[in-house]
Amino acid sequence: MILKFSSFKIKMLKTIMRWEVFIFMSKNIKTEKPIIEVKDLTKKFNGFTAVDKVSFNIIKGDIFAFLGPNGAGKTTTIRILTTLLRPTEGKIKVNSYDPITQQDKVRKSFGIVFQDSSLDDELTAYENMKLHAVLYKIPKEDIEKRIKGLLEIVDLWGRKDGFVKTFSGGMRRRLEIARSLLHYPKIFFMDEPTLGLDAQTRNSIWEHINNLNKKYKTTIFFTTHYLEEAEKMAKTIAIIDNGKIVAKGTVKQLKKDTNTKSLEEAYLALTGKNIREENATAKDRMSMRMRQRRR
């Protein structure tokens, strides 16, 4: 009986020690604050709700895919996060700053590639980079080093003196990516960055983006209609439809929740198979409805 009690006591002591170690470690684990925090974000255009109480958090270094049909609210959300639109309601933090009251600090925190090119065709690749560096007040002693380093990463240093108007679509996209990272942003927004590009160019661009994410821990926030890109590249995915978040998680979680075998199948299960209005943003649809009412 004494031996059995001693053995039981030893097991109890070991169990207690394990729990003490677990509790100690739990108390000392620092929970990293999200680099993007969105709570009940709402945007209305004259009564039409384009974004409806959207909430999500993104951790530093994540590759976050924001997916949804045409007019779902993706671009409107990005415009709010990047200070281009004011929200109707909700709380937002981008790199701990408020996009409404701390616009300059928010703008210095991110780089962005829009759907449409914003490069100056009449300037060279180097001149486009130099102009961006001046606008963001990058120290003069750092400009040359940063331009050279980023153009080398996207394989354009050899074409630095070429005029942008002579560049292919893929080269323009790579230049925009390099330019957007000149001020070393903590967050990189991309609104359909590979739209209209061939498979080889798309793969090349994503290889560069992935390398930048690994090297600098840059948080990537992107939208795309190429679901295979999101399935391959994203660490976290949120799907928005009719202004509301309908799902959020990893590819594995989304497939499990919808009992599907691919992200495309999961996406269609969540958003339906009906064809949506092409090339129409939520604001465009609201304007269309206003015009119809006047008739």
C-alpha positions as CSV (number, residue, x, y, z in Angstrom):
1,M,0.0,0.0,0.0
2,I,2.9,2.3,0.9
3,L,4.5,1.7,-2.5
4,K,1.3,2.3,-4.4
5,F,0.7,5.6,-2.5
6,S,4.3,6.7,-3.2
7,S,3.9,6.0,-6.9
8,F,0.5,7.9,-6.9
9,K,2.1,10.8,-5.1
10,I,5.0,11.0,-7.6
11,K,2.5,11.0,-10.5
12,M,0.5,13.8,-8.9
13,L,3.6,15.9,-8.3
14,K,4.6,15.5,-12.0
15,T,1.2,16.5,-13.1
16,I,1.2,19.6,-10.8
17,M,4.7,20.5,-12.2
18,R,3.5,20.3,-15.8
19,W,0.5,22.5,-15.0
20,E,2.8,25.1,-13.3
21,V,5.1,25.1,-16.3
22,F,2.1,25.5,-18.6
23,I,0.6,28.4,-16.5
24,F,4.0,30.1,-16.3
25,M,4.5,29.9,-20.1
26,S,1.0,31.1,-20.8
27,K,1.4,34.2,-18.7
28,N,4.7,35.0,-20.4
29,I,3.5,34.5,-24.0
30,K,3.0,38.0,-25.6
31,T,0.0,38.2,-27.8
32,E,0.9,40.2,-30.8
33,K,-1.4,43.1,-31.6
34,P,-3.0,42.8,-35.1
35,I,-1.5,45.2,-37.6
36,I,-4.9,45.8,-39.1
37,E,-8.0,45.9,-36.9
38,V,-11.5,46.3,-38.4
39,K,-14.6,46.4,-36.2
40,D,-18.2,46.8,-37.5
41,L,-17.0,48.7,-40.5
42,T,-19.9,50.2,-42.5
43,K,-20.0,52.3,-45.6
44,K,-23.3,53.7,-47.0
45,F,-23.8,55.7,-50.2
46,N,-27.0,57.7,-50.0
47,G,-28.8,54.9,-48.2
48,F,-27.1,52.0,-50.2
49,T,-25.0,49.9,-47.8
50,A,-21.8,48.9,-49.7
51,V,-20.0,47.5,-46.6
52,D,-22.1,46.2,-43.8
53,K,-20.6,45.7,-40.3
54,V,-17.4,44.1,-41.5
55,S,-15.0,42.9,-38.8
56,F,-11.6,41.2,-39.1
57,N,-8.1,41.3,-37.7
58,I,-4.8,40.7,-39.6
59,I,-1.6,39.8,-37.9
60,K,1.8,41.1,-38.8
61,G,3.5,39.2,-41.7
62,D,0.2,37.6,-42.9
63,I,-0.6,37.1,-46.5
64,F,-4.3,38.0,-46.4
65,A,-6.6,37.4,-49.4
66,F,-9.9,39.4,-49.5
67,L,-12.1,37.6,-51.9
68,G,-15.6,38.3,-53.3
69,P,-17.8,38.7,-56.4
70,N,-17.9,42.0,-58.3
71,G,-19.5,44.7,-56.3
72,A,-19.2,42.8,-53.0
73,G,-17.4,45.6,-51.2
74,K,-13.7,44.6,-51.6
75,T,-12.4,47.8,-53.2
76,T,-14.6,50.0,-51.0
77,T,-13.0,48.4,-47.9
78,I,-9.5,48.9,-49.3
79,R,-10.3,52.6,-50.0
80,I,-11.4,53.1,-46.4
81,L,-8.3,51.3,-45.0
82,T,-6.0,53.4,-47.2
83,T,-7.7,56.8,-46.2
84,L,-9.4,57.3,-49.7
85,L,-12.9,57.0,-48.2
86,R,-14.4,57.8,-44.8
87,P,-16.4,55.1,-43.2
88,T,-20.0,55.7,-42.2
89,E,-19.6,53.7,-39.0
90,G,-17.1,51.4,-37.3
91,K,-13.6,51.4,-35.8
92,I,-10.4,50.8,-37.8
93,K,-6.7,50.7,-36.9
94,V,-3.9,50.4,-39.5
95,N,-0.5,49.9,-37.9
96,S,-2.2,51.2,-34.6
97,Y,-3.2,54.4,-36.3
98,D,-6.7,55.7,-37.1
99,P,-7.2,56.3,-40.9
100,I,-9.6,59.1,-40.1
101,T,-7.7,61.2,-37.6
102,Q,-4.1,60.0,-38.3
103,Q,-4.1,59.9,-42.1
104,D,-0.4,60.8,-42.7
105,K,0.8,58.1,-40.3
106,V,-1.4,55.5,-41.9
107,R,-0.2,56.5,-45.4
108,K,3.4,56.1,-44.3
109,S,2.6,52.6,-43.0
110,F,1.4,51.1,-46.3
111,G,2.3,50.7,-50.0
112,I,-0.4,50.1,-52.6
113,V,-0.8,48.7,-56.1
114,F,-4.2,49.7,-57.7
115,Q,-6.1,47.8,-60.4
116,D,-5.1,50.5,-62.9
117,S,-1.5,51.6,-63.4
118,S,-0.4,54.8,-61.7
119,L,3.0,55.0,-63.3
120,D,4.1,58.0,-65.4
121,D,4.6,56.6,-69.0
122,E,6.8,59.5,-70.0
123,L,9.4,58.8,-67.3
124,T,11.9,56.0,-67.0
125,A,11.7,53.3,-64.4
126,Y,14.4,55.0,-62.4
127,E,12.7,58.4,-62.6
128,N,9.4,56.9,-61.4
129,M,11.1,55.4,-58.4
130,K,13.0,58.6,-57.7
131,L,9.8,60.7,-57.8
132,H,8.2,58.3,-55.3
133,A,11.2,58.5,-53.0
134,V,11.0,62.3,-53.0
135,L,7.3,62.3,-52.3
136,Y,7.8,60.1,-49.3
137,K,10.8,62.1,-48.1
138,I,13.2,59.2,-48.1
139,P,16.6,60.4,-46.9
140,K,18.8,61.4,-49.8
141,E,21.6,59.1,-48.7
142,D,19.3,56.1,-48.9
143,I,17.5,56.7,-52.2
144,E,20.0,55.2,-54.6
145,K,20.5,52.1,-52.4
146,R,16.8,51.4,-52.0
147,I,16.0,51.9,-55.7
148,K,18.8,49.6,-56.8
149,G,17.9,47.0,-54.3
150,L,14.2,46.9,-55.1
151,L,14.7,47.0,-58.9
152,E,17.1,44.1,-58.6
153,I,14.5,42.1,-56.6
154,V,11.9,42.5,-59.4
155,D,14.5,42.0,-62.1
156,L,14.3,45.5,-63.5
157,W,17.6,47.1,-62.6
158,G,18.9,46.4,-66.1
159,R,15.9,48.3,-67.5
160,K,16.1,51.3,-65.1
161,D,16.7,53.8,-67.9
162,G,13.9,52.4,-70.1
163,F,10.8,54.5,-70.6
164,V,7.7,53.0,-68.9
165,K,5.7,53.4,-72.1
166,T,7.9,50.7,-73.7
167,F,7.3,48.2,-70.8
168,S,5.0,45.2,-71.0
169,G,2.1,44.7,-68.6
170,G,4.2,42.4,-66.4
171,M,7.1,44.8,-66.3
172,R,4.8,47.7,-65.3
173,R,3.3,45.6,-62.5
174,R,6.8,44.6,-61.2
175,L,7.8,48.3,-61.3
176,E,4.7,49.3,-59.4
177,I,5.4,46.7,-56.7
178,A,9.0,47.9,-56.3
179,R,7.9,51.6,-56.2
180,S,5.3,50.9,-53.6
181,L,7.9,49.3,-51.3
182,L,10.4,52.1,-51.5
183,H,9.5,53.6,-48.1
184,Y,9.6,50.2,-46.4
185,P,5.9,50.0,-45.6
186,K,4.7,47.5,-43.0
187,I,1.5,46.7,-45.0
188,F,1.2,46.2,-48.8
189,F,-2.2,46.5,-50.4
190,M,-2.8,45.0,-53.9
191,D,-6.1,45.3,-55.6
192,E,-6.1,42.6,-58.3
193,P,-2.3,42.9,-58.9
194,T,-2.2,40.2,-61.7
195,L,-5.3,41.1,-63.6
196,G,-4.9,40.5,-67.3
197,L,-1.4,39.0,-67.1
198,D,-0.3,35.7,-68.5
199,A,0.4,32.7,-66.3
200,Q,4.2,33.1,-66.5
201,T,4.1,36.7,-65.5
202,R,1.6,36.1,-62.7
203,N,3.9,33.3,-61.2
204,S,6.9,35.6,-61.4
205,I,5.1,38.5,-59.6
206,W,3.9,36.2,-56.9
207,E,7.4,34.8,-56.4
208,H,8.7,38.3,-55.9
209,I,5.8,39.2,-53.5
210,N,6.4,36.0,-51.5
211,N,10.1,36.7,-51.2
212,L,9.4,40.3,-50.0
213,N,7.0,38.9,-47.4
214,K,9.6,36.4,-46.1
215,K,12.5,38.9,-46.2
216,Y,10.8,42.0,-44.6
217,K,7.8,40.4,-42.9
218,T,5.6,42.8,-44.9
219,T,1.9,42.1,-44.3
220,I,0.2,41.5,-47.7
221,F,-3.5,42.4,-48.2
222,F,-4.7,41.5,-51.7
223,T,-7.8,40.9,-53.8
224,T,-8.0,38.7,-56.8
225,H,-10.5,36.8,-58.9
226,Y,-7.8,34.1,-59.7
227,L,-8.8,31.7,-56.9
228,E,-5.9,29.4,-57.6
229,E,-3.6,32.3,-56.6
230,A,-5.3,32.8,-53.3
231,E,-5.3,29.1,-52.6
232,K,-1.6,28.8,-53.3
233,M,-0.4,32.1,-51.7
234,A,-2.7,33.2,-48.9
235,K,-2.2,32.3,-45.3
236,T,-5.6,33.7,-44.3
237,I,-8.7,34.3,-46.4
238,A,-11.8,36.3,-45.9
239,I,-14.8,36.2,-48.3
240,I,-17.1,39.1,-48.6
241,D,-20.5,39.0,-50.4
242,N,-23.2,41.7,-50.5
243,G,-21.1,43.8,-48.1
244,K,-20.8,41.2,-45.4
245,I,-18.1,38.8,-44.4
246,V,-19.4,35.3,-45.1
247,A,-16.3,33.3,-44.1
248,K,-12.8,33.7,-42.8
249,G,-10.0,31.2,-42.2
250,T,-7.3,29.2,-43.8
251,V,-7.9,27.4,-47.1
252,K,-8.0,24.1,-45.1
253,Q,-10.6,25.5,-42.7
254,L,-12.8,26.9,-45.5
255,K,-12.8,23.6,-47.4
256,K,-13.6,21.7,-44.2
257,D,-16.5,24.1,-43.3
258,T,-18.0,23.8,-46.8
259,N,-17.2,20.1,-47.3
260,T,-15.4,20.9,-50.6
261,K,-12.2,19.9,-52.2
262,S,-10.8,23.2,-53.4
263,L,-11.0,26.9,-52.6
264,E,-13.0,27.6,-55.8
265,E,-15.6,25.0,-54.7
266,A,-15.7,26.5,-51.2
267,Y,-16.0,30.0,-52.7
268,L,-19.0,29.1,-54.9
269,A,-20.6,27.2,-52.0
270,L,-20.5,30.4,-50.0
271,T,-21.3,33.0,-52.6
272,G,-23.5,31.1,-55.1
273,K,-23.1,30.5,-58.8
274,N,-25.1,33.4,-60.2
275,I,-23.2,35.7,-62.5
276,R,-22.6,39.2,-60.9
277,E,-22.6,42.6,-62.5
278,E,-19.3,43.0,-64.4
279,N,-16.9,45.9,-63.6
280,A,-19.5,47.5,-61.3
281,T,-18.5,48.6,-57.8
282,A,-21.0,49.0,-55.0
283,K,-21.0,52.8,-55.7
284,D,-21.6,52.2,-59.4
285,R,-24.6,50.0,-58.6
286,M,-26.0,52.6,-56.2
287,S,-25.6,55.3,-58.9
288,M,-27.4,53.0,-61.5
289,R,-30.3,52.5,-59.1
290,M,-30.5,56.3,-58.5
291,R,-30.7,56.9,-62.3
292,Q,-33.4,54.3,-62.7
293,R,-35.5,55.9,-60.0
294,R,-35.4,59.3,-61.8
295,R,-36.9,57.8,-65.0
